[in-house]
Amino acid sequence: MNAGEGAHSYVRNSSYQSGVVDVAKPIIEEEIATKLDINTLQNRFCIADFGCSTGYNSFPAIEIITQAINKKYKSPENTSKTLEFYVFFNDVITNDFNTLFTSLPPHINYHAAAVPGHFHGRLLPEYSLHFAYSSWSLQWLSALPEAVADVGSPAWNKGEILYTRDRKLVCDAYLDQFEKDIGLFLESRTVEMVSGGLMVLLVPAVPDFWNPESEYTVTWDISYLLGSCLVDMAKKGRFSEAKVDSFNLPYYFPTPEQLKAILSKNQSFTIERFEIRDNPGKHTLASVNARAAFLRAVNERLVTDHFGSEIIDELFELYMEKLEASPVFLNPDNDKTIVILVVLKRKLI
Ligand SMILES: C[S@@+](CC[C@H](N)C(=O)[O-])C[C@H]1O[C@@H](n2cnc3c(N)ncnc32)[C@H](O)[C@@H]1O
């Protein structure tokens, strides 16, 4: 994600991802009130946000969680104890944690710590975590599926930058990697979470990827519009076509059925809730500029690492031209991207 708080930063361009916190609020409150087993608690309560970025969307979520826990904990039958909250903000080591810590809201009621590293592996001590949260992050893969960048493979993704509906083998390779990654994420949390601990996952998804009648989702925006800009620039000689052929984005947006099937395989958590919501954030990107800034804030680093920083302004100017000329993509109501709200509970150990 783009660092800092400038015009191209994630902080200033993440409204697409932020709306879901409000949708999740009543669910988080209800699950904490009814399912969190606080009787076994000591005074320490640990929360982690996996893939927090620079914090802007994380802080409201943490506030909802701590308030709901306090409300339950300070109920008449529990007046004797005070809880001390520890919040672990996790993201990759290149994340701009400085912006996160300088933007922490004043008077927070928790101790904050950074936990840099990949959430597909272990990050926290055994049986220490009471509440895990992750929003708009699990679509990121730990690595690109090898086959899609392998010229000799039938799943080689020539000329595209993400899976597309008409390349089944590429889709399968991405889904395979996504399934492995969710498995690793849950295995790591299995060791870190206490018995009865709750996990809330907000996962961006697509309703019906294979239906050609479906209108667009954020994945198609990226693959058809952004991808075609890169192909056009290669044709103009700005870089080689082989450069585009070897570039693929490392994320996967599952269908609800795919995600449910993957989660159901895990033996350590029960699925307490699995709910599908329209993404409310899409209406926050009403202008061509806002849509381009949103995609740029998320993808700039990946693009510049591969193509160099000198192409980035031209790429997004071209993207804006293509968007302007595409009535279907321009209308936020046509964006069928959904968010799946999952609540998992760590089984008793
Ligand atoms: C789209 S942002 C979402 C940020 C924030 N949760 C929100 O809702 O706005 C995805 C975040 O996940 C982080 N991320 C991706 N893969 C990760 C991994 N393997 N381990 C930790 N963080 C990861 C990215 O660096 C990025 O900050």
The ligand as a Tripos MOL2 file, in Angstrom:
@<TRIPOS>MOLECULE
LIG
   27    29     1     0     0
SMALL
NO_CHARGES

@<TRIPOS>ATOM
      1 C1         -6.0910   -3.6360    0.9460 C.3       1 LIG1
      2 S1         -5.0630   -3.5000    2.3400 S.3       1 LIG1
      3 C2         -6.2510   -3.5610    3.6510 C.3       1 LIG1
      4 C3         -5.8150   -2.7360    4.8040 C.3       1 LIG1
      5 C4         -6.8310   -2.5590    5.9260 C.3       1 LIG1
      6 N1         -7.0710   -3.8030    6.6040 N.3       1 LIG1
      7 C5         -8.1190   -1.9650    5.4240 C.2       1 LIG1
      8 O1         -9.1790   -2.5780    5.6430 O.co2     1 LIG1
      9 O2         -8.0800   -0.8930    4.8210 O.co2     1 LIG1
     10 C6         -4.2960   -5.0980    2.4890 C.3       1 LIG1
     11 C7         -3.1700   -5.1110    3.4900 C.3       1 LIG1
     12 O3         -2.7590   -6.4620    3.7130 O.3       1 LIG1
     13 C8         -1.3540   -6.4580    3.8060 C.3       1 LIG1
     14 N2         -0.8460   -7.8030    3.5320 N.ar      1 LIG1
     15 C9         -0.8770   -8.4710    2.3530 C.ar      1 LIG1
     16 N3         -0.2930   -9.6690    2.4890 N.ar      1 LIG1
     17 C10         0.1160   -9.7580    3.7840 C.ar      1 LIG1
     18 C11         0.7950  -10.7630    4.5300 C.ar      1 LIG1
     19 N4          1.1570  -11.9170    3.9600 N.pl3     1 LIG1
     20 N5          1.0700  -10.5320    5.8310 N.ar      1 LIG1
     21 C12         0.7060   -9.3560    6.4200 C.ar      1 LIG1
     22 N6          0.0510   -8.3730    5.7450 N.ar      1 LIG1
     23 C13        -0.2380   -8.5720    4.4510 C.ar      1 LIG1
     24 C14        -0.9230   -5.4490    2.7640 C.3       1 LIG1
     25 O4          0.4180   -5.0240    2.9640 O.3       1 LIG1
     26 C15        -1.9490   -4.3650    2.9870 C.3       1 LIG1
     27 O5         -1.5410   -3.4150    3.9080 O.3       1 LIG1
@<TRIPOS>BOND
     1     1     2 1
     2     2     3 1
     3     2    10 1
     4     3     4 1
     5     4     5 1
     6     5     6 1
     7     5     7 1
     8     7     8 2
     9     7     9 1
    10    10    11 1
    11    11    12 1
    12    11    26 1
    13    12    13 1
    14    13    14 1
    15    13    24 1
    16    14    15 ar
    17    14    23 ar
    18    15    16 ar
    19    16    17 ar
    20    17    18 ar
    21    17    23 ar
    22    18    19 1
    23    18    20 ar
    24    20    21 ar
    25    21    22 ar
    26    22    23 ar
    27    24    25 1
    28    24    26 1
    29    26    27 1
@<TRIPOS>SUBSTRUCTURE
     1 LIG1         1 GROUP 0 **** ****
